[in-house]
Amino acid sequence: MENQLKNILIYGFGRMGLTHFAILNSLELDFNFTVLETDKKMVAILRKNFPEITFYTDESKLPKNPF
């Protein structure tokens, strides 16, 4: 069976969001992570540490179809 890239949306990257990311990221599956985090300073730091994740600070900017 061929692995398909799965889109995962995480609302908030606090303790729970980070925990969910860590659990899902540890699985041997292809995931495309997107995170909605409203704290712009936090997003600036996170983008440097997690370049493979797409971050948004405004829910209205999220793409409609991939999720």
C-alpha positions in Angstrom: 0.0 0.0 0.0 1.4 3.4 -1.0 1.8 6.0 1.7 -0.1 9.2 0.9 0.8 12.6 2.3 -1.7 13.5 5.0 -2.4 17.1 6.0 -2.5 17.7 9.7 -3.8 21.0 11.2 -2.9 21.8 14.8 -4.7 24.7 16.5 -2.2 26.3 18.9 1.4 25.1 19.6 1.3 25.3 23.4 1.7 22.2 25.6 -1.1 20.2 23.9 -0.2 21.2 20.3 3.4 20.4 20.8 2.5 17.1 22.4 0.2 16.2 19.5 2.9 17.2 17.0 5.5 15.1 18.8 3.3 12.0 18.9 2.3 12.3 15.2 5.8 13.2 14.1 7.2 10.1 15.8 5.0 7.8 13.6 6.6 6.6 10.4 4.0 8.2 8.2 4.0 11.1 5.7 2.4 14.1 7.4 2.3 17.7 6.2 1.9 19.8 9.4 0.2 23.2 9.5 -0.1 25.1 12.8 -2.4 28.0 13.6 -0.8 30.0 16.4 -2.0 33.5 17.2 1.1 34.6 19.1 3.3 36.3 16.4 6.5 36.3 18.6 6.0 32.6 19.3 5.6 31.9 15.6 8.8 33.8 14.7 10.7 31.5 17.1 8.9 28.4 16.0 9.6 29.0 12.3 13.3 29.0 13.1 13.1 25.7 15.0 10.5 23.9 12.9 11.1 24.9 9.2 9.2 21.9 7.9 5.9 23.2 9.5 3.7 25.8 7.9 2.5 28.4 10.4 -0.4 30.8 10.3 -1.3 33.5 12.7 -4.8 34.2 11.3 -7.5 31.6 10.8 -8.9 33.4 7.8 -5.6 32.9 6.0 -5.8 29.1 6.2 -6.3 27.2 2.9 -9.9 25.9 2.7 -9.5 22.6 0.8 -6.4 20.7 2.2 -8.0 19.9 5.5 
